[in-house]
Amino acid sequence: MEEAYESAEQQYFSEVNTRLRDIEEKQRLLKDRTLLVGKNLIEDRETILEEIQELKKAVLKIKQENLQMQEFLKRISEHLSETARKEELMILQRQFDIFKPHLK
């Protein structure tokens, strides 16, 4: 009986050791996976921050170009308002043509 008891005891401890090793292996794998996920998150965060910086630069450039275009259009508008319109020139031409015979 003692042998059966010792055999059962050894079998029990063997099973406990096996389960303990399995749990330790699972814990190690989880730790490795957690580290990998953390590393990936950090890399993704850095990539996203770089992309955000590039987008900010692009937006600033677009804003500057927009302001330049607005200024350009404003200057053109001011210049056009100072020039005579085609209709006005045609009216003046007709009036000139009317008075032309009288000028001779």
Secondary structure, DSSP 8 states (H G I E B T S, - for coil): -HHHHHHHHHHHHHHHHHHHHHHHHHHHHHHHHHHHHHHHHHHHHHHHHHHHHHHHHHHHHHHHHHHHHHHHHHHHHHHHHHS--HHHHHHHHHHHHHHHHHH-
